[in-house]
């Protein structure tokens, strides 16, 4: 992506670490008992080799097709002075009925107000659909943190909202920590990989992407 100064894979699985190292990636084994991906990232960020960075970015491993624009957008929120940053993309109204798609509503200044698997913003009156539909946004699986905000996040206990929705970002949000949401114009070709059918589709897409890359000189695969 050309965004980060250093890329590290954090995993609790020996088989994942072995596969990544065979491919030349830098990989760190972590404790298995982490409540969220952010807790795992925080463990690695606290180790001496990884201290001293101004911004820490968490790209979730189950979203391999995430675009660099989402990562840059999340980092840009930190540059704007937010302690936390993430990204979202405009979504069709049909996404509201999909619990596997996480929705976010934002304040006028771009701060996240709430994330949910439920249909938000909810449409009470059909006549208001033209003003509601442009507000539908799908959250993308990336977080950027200042080191102090990351440490503060994981020092908080899991929040009931986080446990109810199974959304880790509700922990700092419930504590009043500001999270900027960068708007990305184009959705990734595929969202998170959560099921066997998702994995099959991802493998097909990835194989196609690799094949295209071998045919086009100058494409960074």
C-alpha positions in Angstrom: 0.0 0.0 0.0 2.9 2.3 0.5 1.4 3.9 3.6 3.3 2.5 6.6 7.0 2.7 7.6 6.8 -0.8 9.0 4.4 -3.6 8.6 4.0 -6.3 11.2 1.6 -9.2 11.3 0.2 -10.0 14.8 -1.2 -13.4 15.4 -1.7 -16.0 18.1 -1.5 -18.9 15.6 1.8 -20.7 15.0 0.6 -21.9 11.6 -0.2 -18.3 10.5 3.1 -17.1 11.7 4.9 -19.9 9.8 3.1 -19.2 6.6 3.8 -15.4 6.8 7.5 -15.8 7.6 7.8 -18.2 4.6 6.5 -15.4 2.5 9.1 -12.9 4.0 6.7 -11.0 6.2 7.6 -9.8 9.7 5.3 -11.6 12.2 4.9 -11.5 15.9 3.2 -14.2 18.1 0.9 -12.8 20.7 -1.1 -14.1 23.6 -4.2 -16.0 22.6 -6.6 -14.4 25.2 -7.3 -11.1 23.6 -10.8 -9.6 23.6 -10.3 -7.8 20.3 -7.8 -7.1 17.5 -7.0 -3.8 19.1 -5.9 -5.5 22.3 -3.6 -7.7 20.2 -2.2 -4.7 18.4 -1.5 -3.0 21.7 0.5 -6.0 22.9 2.8 -5.7 20.0 3.0 -1.9 20.0 4.1 -2.0 23.6 7.2 -4.2 22.8 10.5 -2.3 22.6 11.1 -2.9 18.8 7.8 -1.2 18.0 7.8 1.7 20.3 8.4 5.3 19.1 6.0 5.5 16.2 3.6 8.5 16.0 0.7 6.5 14.5 -0.2 2.9 14.8 -2.6 1.3 12.2 -4.6 -1.8 12.5 -5.7 -3.4 9.3 -7.8 -6.4 10.1 -6.6 -9.7 8.6 -10.1 -10.7 7.5 -10.3 -7.8 5.1 -7.5 -8.5 2.6 -9.1 -6.3 -0.2 -9.1 -3.1 1.9 -8.0 -0.2 -0.3 -5.0 2.0 0.6 -7.4 5.0 0.5 -9.1 3.7 3.6 -5.8 3.3 5.4 -4.7 6.8 4.4 -8.0 8.2 5.4 -7.8 6.7 8.9 -4.3 8.1 9.3 -5.4 11.5 8.1 -7.9 11.6 11.0 -4.9 11.4 13.4 -3.1 14.2 11.5 -6.3 16.3 12.0 -5.8 15.9 15.8 -8.2 13.0 16.5 -6.9 10.4 18.9 -8.5 7.6 16.8 -9.3 7.3 13.1 -11.2 4.9 10.9 -12.9 4.9 7.5 -16.3 4.3 6.0 -17.8 4.1 2.5 -21.3 5.2 1.3 -23.5 2.1 1.2 -26.9 1.3 -0.5 -30.0 1.3 1.7 -30.1 -2.5 1.3 -27.0 -2.7 3.6 -29.1 -1.6 6.5 -30.8 -5.0 6.7 -27.5 -6.9 6.7 -26.2 -7.5 10.3 -22.9 -8.6 8.8 -22.4 -5.1 7.5 -21.4 -2.6 10.2 -23.0 0.8 9.8 -21.8 4.1 11.3 -23.4 7.4 11.8 -21.3 10.6 12.1 -21.5 14.1 13.5 -21.2 17.0 11.1 -17.5 17.3 12.0 -16.8 13.7 11.0 -16.7 12.1 14.4 -18.4 8.8 14.9 -21.6 8.9 16.9 -22.4 5.2 16.8 -21.6 1.9 15.1 -24.2 -0.8 14.8 -25.1 -4.0 13.0 -28.7 -2.7 13.2 -30.2 -0.4 10.6 -28.9 3.1 11.4 -30.0 5.7 10.6 -33.4 4.2 11.0 -36.1 5.4 8.7 -39.3 6.1 10.6 -41.3 7.8 7.8 -41.0 6.7 4.2 -41.2 10.3 3.0 -37.8 11.0 4.6 -36.0 8.4 2.5 -34.3 11.0 0.2 -32.6 12.6 3.2 -31.8 9.3 5.0 -30.3 7.3 2.2 -27.2 9.5 1.6 -26.3 9.0 5.3 -26.0 5.3 5.1 -22.3 4.4 5.6 -20.5 1.0 5.8 -17.6 0.9 8.3 -14.3 -0.4 6.9 -12.0 -2.6 9.0 -9.2 -0.2 9.7 -8.2 1.8 12.8 -5.5 4.3 13.4 -4.4 5.3 16.9 -2.0 7.6 18.6 0.1 5.5 21.0 -1.6 7.1 24.0 -5.1 6.6 22.6 -4.3 2.9 21.9 -3.0 2.4 25.5 -6.1 4.2 26.9 -8.4 2.0 24.7 -7.1 -1.3 26.0 -7.0 -0.1 29.6 -10.8 0.2 29.5 -12.8 -2.9 30.4 -15.0 -4.3 27.6 -18.2 -2.3 27.5 -21.7 -3.8 27.5 -22.4 -2.1 24.1 -19.2 -3.7 22.7 -20.3 -7.1 24.0 -23.8 -6.7 22.8 -23.0 -5.7 19.2 -19.6 -7.5 19.1 -18.0 -4.3 17.9 -14.8 -3.4 19.6 -14.9 0.3 18.6 -17.8 0.9 20.9 -15.5 0.6 23.9 -13.6 3.9 23.4 -16.7 5.5 21.9 -18.7 4.8 25.0 -15.9 6.3 27.1 -16.1 9.5 25.2 -12.9 9.1 23.1 -13.3 10.9 19.7 -12.9 8.7 16.6 -12.8 10.4 13.2 -14.3 8.7 10.3 -12.7 9.3 6.9 -15.1 9.0 3.9 -13.8 6.7 1.2 -15.7 6.9 -2.1 -15.3 3.3 -3.4 -16.1 0.2 -1.5 -13.6 -2.7 -1.5 -14.4 -5.5 -4.0 -15.3 -7.6 -1.0 -15.8 -7.0 2.7 -14.8 -9.2 5.7 -14.3 -12.9 5.4 -16.6 -14.5 7.9 -17.8 -17.7 6.4 -16.6 -20.6 4.2 -18.4 -19.1 1.2 -16.7 -15.8 1.9 -13.4 -17.6 1.8 -14.1 -19.3 -1.5 -15.1 -16.0 -3.1 -12.0 -14.3 -1.7 -9.7 -17.0 -3.1 -11.3 -16.6 -6.5 -10.9 -12.8 -6.3 -7.3 -13.0 -5.1 -6.4 -15.5 -7.8 -7.9 -13.1 -10.4 -6.0 -10.2 -8.9 -2.7 -12.1 -9.0 -3.3 -13.2 -12.6 -4.1 -9.6 -13.6 -1.0 -8.4 -11.9 1.2 -10.7 -13.9 -0.2 -9.4 -17.1 0.1 -5.7 -16.4 3.7 -4.3 -16.1 4.2 -2.0 -13.2 1.3 -3.3 -11.0 2.3 -3.7 -7.4 0.9 -7.1 -6.5 
